Amino acid sequence: MEKNNFIEIFNDLLSEEGLNRRQFAEKCGIPYTTVIGWTSLNRLPDFTALIKIANFFNCSIDYLAGRQDDFKQTTEQSNVFTREKTLLKYFRALDSENKDLIIKIAHNLKHP
């Protein structure tokens, strides 16, 4: 697991949930100083912490480690098409304001 991948993914998940590091630490039961160590001191979480993070965000450890692009990946063949995966990748890279804009656009396209 690369440190930069984890930090980027973790920060994106926090942003998507509208949480800061302290709020996450309180809700997840991980000491705030530990969370700061990941995000500010480039430390990696231990295995127990990875499980807590994956459970909290309902994602896989492989996703947190940057080993898979899919937020959730099952052992069965995924029926998410390549274009949808690409769209999701781009969506996750957007800031909160642009994510809201994309959601509004998609809603308007579906319900003209």
C-alpha positions as CSV (number, residue, x, y, z in Angstrom):
1,M,0.0,0.0,0.0
2,E,1.4,3.3,-1.0
3,K,1.1,6.1,1.5
4,N,0.0,8.8,-0.9
5,N,-2.7,6.5,-2.4
6,F,-4.1,5.8,1.0
7,I,-4.0,9.4,2.2
8,E,-5.7,10.6,-1.0
9,I,-8.4,7.9,-0.9
10,F,-9.0,8.4,2.9
11,N,-9.3,12.2,2.4
12,D,-11.7,11.7,-0.5
13,L,-13.9,9.4,1.6
14,L,-13.9,11.9,4.5
15,S,-14.9,14.7,2.0
16,E,-17.7,12.5,0.5
17,E,-19.1,11.9,4.0
18,G,-18.7,15.6,5.0
19,L,-16.5,14.7,7.9
20,N,-13.3,16.2,9.2
21,R,-10.6,14.0,10.8
22,R,-11.7,14.6,14.4
23,Q,-15.4,13.7,13.6
24,F,-14.2,10.5,11.8
25,A,-12.0,9.6,14.8
26,E,-14.9,10.0,17.2
27,K,-17.4,8.1,15.1
28,C,-15.0,5.3,14.2
29,G,-13.4,4.8,17.7
30,I,-9.9,5.5,16.5
31,P,-7.8,8.0,18.4
32,Y,-7.6,11.4,16.8
33,T,-3.8,11.5,17.1
34,T,-3.7,8.2,15.1
35,V,-5.8,9.7,12.3
36,I,-3.5,12.8,12.3
37,G,-0.5,10.5,12.0
38,W,-2.0,9.0,8.7
39,T,-2.9,12.3,7.1
40,S,-0.2,14.6,8.4
41,L,2.8,12.4,9.2
42,N,2.5,10.0,6.3
43,R,2.0,6.9,8.5
44,L,0.0,4.0,7.4
45,P,-2.8,2.5,9.4
46,D,-2.3,-1.0,10.9
47,F,-4.5,-3.9,9.9
48,T,-7.0,-3.4,12.7
49,A,-7.4,0.2,11.8
50,L,-7.8,-0.7,8.1
51,I,-10.7,-3.0,9.0
52,K,-12.3,-0.2,11.1
53,I,-12.0,2.3,8.2
54,A,-13.3,-0.2,5.6
55,N,-16.3,-1.1,7.9
56,F,-17.0,2.6,8.5
57,F,-17.0,3.6,4.9
58,N,-18.4,0.2,3.7
59,C,-15.6,-0.4,1.3
60,S,-12.9,-3.0,0.8
61,I,-9.4,-2.9,2.2
62,D,-8.1,-3.2,-1.4
63,Y,-10.0,0.0,-2.3
64,L,-8.3,1.8,0.7
65,A,-4.9,0.5,-0.4
66,G,-5.4,1.7,-3.9
67,R,-5.3,-1.8,-5.3
68,Q,-8.7,-1.6,-7.0
69,D,-10.7,1.2,-8.6
70,D,-14.1,-0.1,-7.5
71,F,-15.4,1.2,-4.2
72,K,-17.0,-2.2,-3.6
73,Q,-15.9,-5.2,-5.5
74,T,-17.4,-8.6,-5.0
75,T,-16.0,-11.9,-6.0
76,E,-18.6,-12.3,-8.6
77,Q,-18.1,-10.5,-11.9
78,S,-19.0,-6.9,-11.6
79,N,-21.8,-5.8,-13.9
80,V,-20.6,-2.2,-13.8
81,F,-19.6,-1.3,-17.3
82,T,-16.3,0.4,-18.2
83,R,-17.9,3.7,-18.9
84,E,-19.6,3.7,-15.5
85,K,-16.3,2.9,-13.8
86,T,-14.6,5.8,-15.7
87,L,-17.5,8.1,-14.7
88,L,-17.2,7.1,-11.1
89,K,-13.4,7.6,-11.1
90,Y,-13.9,11.2,-12.5
91,F,-16.7,11.9,-10.1
92,R,-14.6,10.9,-7.1
93,A,-11.9,13.3,-8.2
94,L,-14.3,16.3,-8.1
95,D,-14.7,18.7,-5.3
96,S,-18.0,18.8,-3.4
97,E,-19.5,21.7,-5.3
98,N,-18.9,20.0,-8.7
99,K,-20.1,16.6,-7.4
100,D,-23.4,18.4,-6.5
101,L,-23.5,19.9,-10.0
102,I,-23.0,16.6,-11.6
103,I,-25.8,15.0,-9.5
104,K,-28.2,17.9,-10.5
105,I,-27.3,17.4,-14.2
106,A,-27.9,13.7,-14.1
107,H,-31.2,14.2,-12.3
108,N,-32.3,16.7,-14.9
109,L,-31.3,14.4,-17.7
110,K,-33.3,11.6,-16.2
111,H,-36.3,13.8,-15.3
112,P,-36.6,16.4,-18.0
